[in-house]
Amino acid sequence: MESIHLHTLASHAAKATPSRTIRRKVNGAATAALLIKMATEILTASPTLRKSANLTLMDLAAADKVRKSLQKRVE
């Protein structure tokens, strides 16, 4: 069996460089519009989830109007 030498481990550890993630610019209105769209689609497809959240289709229509106004703001 081969023995482990500390100088070998140190040289391997020194070569490993941490990757930097690039931070992208956040667009709050676009993010909110996307989240509203996702929630509306999920809740429209699931009457049980809508009932447990105490939401109606009229509530989802109102949320869709808000999403459209946010989308216009982004464009």
Number of C-alpha atoms within 10 A of each C-alpha: 3 4 5 8 8 9 9 9 10 10 10 10 10 8 8 8 7 6 6 6 6 6 6 6 6 8 9 11 16 17 14 15 21 15 13 19 18 12 15 20 13 13 19 17 11 11 14 11 13 17 11 8 10 9 14 13 13 9 12 19 13 11 17 18 12 16 21 15 13 19 16 12 10 13 6
